[in-house]
Amino acid sequence: MRLLRRIADVLRTFWRQFNAPARYLSLGFLTLGGFLAGVMFWGGFNTALEITNTEEFCTSCHEMRDNVFEELKTTIHYSNRSGVRATCPDCHVPHDWTDKIARKMQASKEVWGNIFGTINTREKFLDQRLVLATHEWSRLKANDSLECRNCHDYDSMDLTRQASRAARTHRTFLATGEATCIDCHKGIAHRLPDMTGVPQGVQALPAEDAATH
């Protein structure tokens, strides 16, 4: 109890000193100190934010490392002749700062799921796979496949080098604007869940077509 009282006294003394008006420090010094403290906080915050935007961080939990990341390794998004590789945050974290912060807030639910083992086994993951995929498809549908278009530019597409079906699909999209990337390009970076009973409009391109894009 004596130790607790001493700690409480120290904290009260510190708070009185912290909360008391400055008697000897100039306004300029306080302004400069506040500015420097703000810079340090902002730098630390953004550094921590960027650490969470790395593939190493995304795959630090076995749920991601042993399931979807292993699947990504077999696709053209991971290894290809040009050596340009998409990492987890390239597709799953918006690049715009405000949208990125909103996505990070949503990700707190994923931390909760990790703590309580929602998909901590392969069987649990497969049981929840359609739900998880549907959430991500809906997000990309709502933002017009923004993460896809951060790398893929319609104006730069050479449709003459695409398979005939893909070229016709892209021409139709460009002419009507009624679809977005994720409407067709499901299962190009990760395996599709069991689509039994899923409406036809939510299905993806056949694997042989998807692999050519």
Secondary structure, DSSP 4 states (H G I P E B T S, - for coil): -HHHHHHHHHHHHHHHHHHSPPSSS-HHHHHHHHHHHHHHHHHHHHHHHHHTTSHHHHTSSHHIIIIIHHHHTTSTTTS-TT-----HHHHHS-SSHHHHHHHHHHTHHHHHHHHTTTT-SHHHHHHHHHHHHHHHHHHHHHTTSHHHHTT--GGG--GGGS-HHHHHHHHHHHHH----HHHH--SSSS-----TT--GGG----HHHHTT-
